[in-house]
Amino acid sequence: MNAIIVLLIVVYAIIGGASTLYLFFSMPAVIIWKFYRKFKYHISLMN
């Protein structure tokens, strides 16, 4: 029983870490992409 709980904790830690890394890298990429479109194509930052 104890091993199953530890395994679940490890699995949930990996899932949480993966989603955190995704947000950590995607948010700056979206912001940079919006500024790129703003300066190259004169598109609003809110689109």
Contacts in CASP RR format, 6 or more apart in sequence:
PFRMAT RR
TARGET T0000
AUTHOR 0000-0000-0000
METHOD contacts of the structure
MODEL  1
MNAIIVLLIVVYAIIGGASTLYLFFSMPAVIIWKFYRKFKYHISLMN
34 45 0 8 1.000
35 45 0 8 1.000
37 43 0 8 1.000
38 44 0 8 1.000
38 45 0 8 1.000
END
